[in-house]
Amino acid sequence: MSDADSSNGSSWLERITRLFSGEPEDREDLLEMLNEAQKQGLLDTDALYMIQGVLGVSETRVRDIMVPRPQVDVIDESEPLSLILKEIAESAHSRYPVVSESKDEIVGILLAKDVLRLMVEGKLNSIEDLRAIYRPPVFIPESKRVNVLLREFKSSHNHMALVVDEYAALAGLVTIEDVLEQIVGDIEDEHDEDEEDYIKPQNGDCFKVQAITPLSAFFEEFGVDLSQENESNSETLGGLVASVLGHVPQKGEELELQGLLLRVIKADNRRVHLFLVKPLPNNTDLID
């Protein structure tokens, strides 16, 4: 072994020794060492990302990862039972906040599996039957740290919490999947958007647009030319937005481009996944 190799090995050994002897002294030093470990082959890339995710969770607040109130699918108990069942079947979630006729009060949580059991048993005939199986809602402040929430999810066996703002108004909801995605990255399931359907119309003249949408398809759909903004020669919408913003877009972040408002509705700490896009007639409206 050359003197240079010996020196490098000694330096790395010293750094590893520091890591397991109570050092490093701050987060930046730790992250630097973890990146060095990945470069040396002691950690694979996925493991490094997960460790970074764990560290990030301790600094992340619920408001940063929650599903905002306008995007929350709720059940309105004032609607006919047939319409409620249709909404459950179409949205295909496992849990639903239930609102009263006033729309301002959350009266319970409805689990799809409980509804299915009643239907199989032939005991679902009225709204009163639904009310009998409501689960109590769990409310948390939007300032709660995500690592604390994860511990609470584990100890209580709850998988969803309703997020309230400083005025006790519903601000959104967060699920255990939202928390885990901060650590392991995006978790795809059978109800996530099909990657072949890059652009999907929604209510209110909005569109859900995959971040991997080729810019050519985006331009064709919306009739815009963003070539001047595309200084990085990105090939996808997500790449272009990241280039314009100068960082990885975060959930809830908004950007206006040539009369279009783009809101990030799904992202993790490594990449953006999904946008909500709405044309702005006067460049002043916001996504509802």
Secondary structure in CASP SS format (residue, H / E / C, confidence):
PFRMAT SS
TARGET T0000
AUTHOR 0000-0000-0000
METHOD secondary structure of the structure
MODEL  1
M C 1.00
S C 1.00
D H 1.00
A H 1.00
D H 1.00
S H 1.00
S H 1.00
N H 1.00
G H 1.00
S H 1.00
S H 1.00
W H 1.00
L H 1.00
E H 1.00
R H 1.00
I H 1.00
T H 1.00
R H 1.00
L H 1.00
F C 1.00
S C 1.00
G C 1.00
E C 1.00
P C 1.00
E C 1.00
D C 1.00
R H 1.00
E H 1.00
D H 1.00
L H 1.00
L H 1.00
E H 1.00
M H 1.00
L H 1.00
N H 1.00
E H 1.00
A H 1.00
Q H 1.00
K H 1.00
Q C 1.00
G C 1.00
L C 1.00
L C 1.00
D C 1.00
T H 1.00
D H 1.00
A H 1.00
L H 1.00
Y H 1.00
M H 1.00
I H 1.00
Q H 1.00
G H 1.00
V H 1.00
L H 1.00
G H 1.00
V H 1.00
S C 1.00
E C 1.00
T C 1.00
R E 1.00
V H 1.00
R H 1.00
D H 1.00
I C 1.00
M C 1.00
V E 1.00
P E 1.00
R H 1.00
P H 1.00
Q H 1.00
V C 1.00
D C 1.00
V C 1.00
I E 1.00
D E 1.00
E C 1.00
S C 1.00
E C 1.00
P C 1.00
L H 1.00
S H 1.00
L H 1.00
I H 1.00
L H 1.00
K H 1.00
E H 1.00
I H 1.00
A H 1.00
E H 1.00
S H 1.00
A C 1.00
H C 1.00
S C 1.00
R E 1.00
Y E 1.00
P E 1.00
V E 1.00
V E 1.00
S C 1.00
E C 1.00
S C 1.00
K C 1.00
D C 1.00
E C 1.00
I E 1.00
V E 1.00
G E 1.00
I E 1.00
L E 1.00
L E 1.00
A H 1.00
K H 1.00
D H 1.00
V H 1.00
L H 1.00
R H 1.00
L H 1.00
M H 1.00
V H 1.00
E H 1.00
G C 1.00
K C 1.00
L C 1.00
N C 1.00
S C 1.00
I H 1.00
E H 1.00
D H 1.00
L H 1.00
R H 1.00
A C 1.00
I C 1.00
Y C 1.00
R E 1.00
P C 1.00
P C 1.00
V C 1.00
F E 1.00
I E 1.00
P E 1.00
E C 1.00
S C 1.00
K C 1.00
R E 1.00
V H 1.00
N H 1.00
V H 1.00
L H 1.00
L H 1.00
R H 1.00
E H 1.00
F H 1.00
K H 1.00
S H 1.00
S H 1.00
H C 1.00
N C 1.00
H C 1.00
M E 1.00
A E 1.00
L E 1.00
V E 1.00
V E 1.00
D C 1.00
E C 1.00
Y C 1.00
A C 1.00
A C 1.00
L E 1.00
A E 1.00
G E 1.00
L E 1.00
V E 1.00
T E 1.00
I H 1.00
E H 1.00
D H 1.00
V H 1.00
L H 1.00
E H 1.00
Q H 1.00
I H 1.00
V H 1.00
G C 1.00
D C 1.00
I C 1.00
E C 1.00
D C 1.00
E C 1.00
H C 1.00
D C 1.00
E C 1.00
D C 1.00
E C 1.00
E C 1.00
D C 1.00
Y C 1.00
I E 1.00
K E 1.00
P E 1.00
Q C 1.00
N H 1.00
G H 1.00
D H 1.00
C C 1.00
F E 1.00
K E 1.00
V E 1.00
Q E 1.00
A C 1.00
I C 1.00
T C 1.00
P E 1.00
L H 1.00
S H 1.00
A H 1.00
F H 1.00
F H 1.00
E H 1.00
E H 1.00
F H 1.00
G C 1.00
V C 1.00
D C 1.00
L C 1.00
S C 1.00
Q C 1.00
E C 1.00
N C 1.00
E C 1.00
S C 1.00
N C 1.00
S C 1.00
E C 1.00
T E 1.00
L H 1.00
G H 1.00
G H 1.00
L H 1.00
V H 1.00
A H 1.00
S H 1.00
V H 1.00
L H 1.00
G C 1.00
H C 1.00
V C 1.00
P C 1.00
Q C 1.00
K C 1.00
G C 1.00
E C 1.00
E E 1.00
L E 1.00
E E 1.00
L E 1.00
Q C 1.00
G C 1.00
L E 1.00
L E 1.00
L E 1.00
R E 1.00
V E 1.00
I E 1.00
K E 1.00
A E 1.00
D C 1.00
N C 1.00
R C 1.00
R C 1.00
V E 1.00
H E 1.00
L E 1.00
F E 1.00
L E 1.00
V E 1.00
K E 1.00
P E 1.00
L C 1.00
P C 1.00
N C 1.00
N C 1.00
T C 1.00
D C 1.00
L C 1.00
I C 1.00
D C 1.00
END
